[in-house]
Amino acid sequence: MSHDGRRMEAIPVSSSSELRDLIPSDADVIAVDEVQFFDQGIVDVVKDLAKSGKTVLLAGLDKDFRGDPFGPMPYLLAIADDVVKLTAVCTVCGGPATMSQRLIDGKPAPKTSPTILVAGKESYEPRCRAHHIVPD
């Protein structure tokens, strides 16, 4: 379910090898959300699927809350045939937001915070580069 309440049937998986094992041989299109959380093996899975003629749609954050490349995303972006980068709306100025601001008690999270924290609107907000803050 998305943050705005939209739902779609999905199969949760915990690794790229589990994903590979669950894909039916007659599937034409494979869509994976939150791909930034996958292990590096997802890159080979995607390559193999594309090489076999499947259409592979991936969605995920390209940068973590620090603004650094997130998980396997740099590799997936490099091998993609087509990339569409979407933006949100900066909560500070209303401009295009390409960054995720992690918040702890309403303040920017320090750089030393764990990379992965699965949470919602209370812990993250979209920001433009000018309003994105990562304290040391």
C-alpha positions, 0 to 999 in steps of 0.5 A: 500500500502506498503512503497515499492509501492506494493498493495493488496486489504484491508479493513481499520478498526478502532477497533477490534470489527469492524474487528470482524463484517466485517469477513465473516463466510465463510472466511478461512484465515484472515490477519491483518496488522499493528496489533500493532495499534489495541486495546487490544480487538484484542487478544480475536478476534484472540483467537475466530477466531483461536478456530473456525478453521480459519487461522489468519495471523498477521503482525506488529511491536513488539516494538515501537520506544523506543524499548518497547513492542508495543500495544497488540503485547506481548499478540499476540506473547504469544498466537501465534502457530507460530511466524516469526520475520523478520528483515530489514537492519540497515541504519547505519551498514548494519546489521540485524535491529530489531528496529525502529529509529524515527527521528525528523529533522534527529535526534533521537526522544526523549523518551517523543515523542508520541508512535504513529506517522503514517509516512514514510521513512522521520520519521523512519529508521531501526536500529540494537540494537547497533545503536538504540538511544532513548535520554531522 
